[in-house]
Amino acid sequence: MTKAKFKLKVYSERCKDCGICFEFCPKNNLKPGEDGTPEMIDYEACTGCKLCEYLCPDFAIQVWKDEEEERKEKTSE
């Protein structure tokens, strides 16, 4: 069984570059992108805990399981 991959969507028009997501990521897996908004460093390292999403005061982050990866997991079992 392979590890699930997660996707990250950042709504840059809402993001105020507060840095909360960077501070609370348990895997230190977020970095500032060119415009300062968070980017995932390694999609395979993401645990999908959604702390960045839950703690974002501006609702600028969304994390979800990659459905394509989930289908691959199910067909390989």
Steps between C-alpha positions, in 0.01 A plus 500: 500500500641838400477813708222741407594831349323818590443816303521856624298792368579851618260782426762771459240779504415400860851419626659776710839326531458466877721188514277298732490211252882486487531500880249223568572251221618191693722394208639850423371432150392851400714779360420849372446508126608784272202709608541408870208260512568145623615224270544135588862382488431126465150371427593152621612636838161660569301299754171670418457620858353827369647710782593765246141506376339498845728767648493741206315808629403605148376161369761529225618136503332179393653152527348186351597147408607456139215293353717372217750360750215349702371320187848368430518363855168320467581342165842379615363319809 
